[in-house]
Amino acid sequence: MEKAEFRVLIKHCFLTGKNTVEAKTWLNKHYEDSAPGKSTICDWYSKFKRGRTSTEDSKRSGRPKDVIIPEIIREVRHIVLTDRRVKVREIAEAVDISTGSAASILHDHLHMKKLNLKWVPHFLDIEQRDKRVADSKSCLDMFNRNPSEFLRRYITMDGTWIHHYIPESNPSRTKRVKASRWAGKKQLKFKTNYGAQCL
């Protein structure tokens, strides 16, 4: 039975002149598994004694719960793509939502996490995944047609740079370690392109 239905029964007990103990006994007799507790019955009795007639929940002040809507998600996404170093608090203030809602949008809806002070996607988005699947299928078709030629001529590339130093993550440590970081820097470029054609 729903809470609102129990409130109607509590109001019925109140209007028939039963006290809270009699109301609790009567409700336990008829709804032993789901009857409300004594404190709930006492609370509603006191509300009815003060003149309340409605059994519905009172309206609450404050922002409604439905702040995570597509328009706000789009706005947060735009803010993050404009400045990847933006803080959750700044996003919340810009969009006028709580920091918890802003964090929820970033993590649960946009699938982003903070990495080296920047917001980055957790995973590939749907379009990127579809593109990689299509590229992989076309490469598989080319491989099935002529495996030896495919392996000899296929080049992959992706502008990934790997540096032989620790990226800065704490600005206060920059002065102390700056010389040693840049002294041992090595750059290696690996080329991988998931959609390259055979040469």
Summary of the structure (lengths in Angstrom):
residues: 199
radius of gyration: 31.5
end to end distance: 70.8
largest distance: 93.3
contacts: 432
relative contact order: 0.07
helix: 54%
strand: 8%
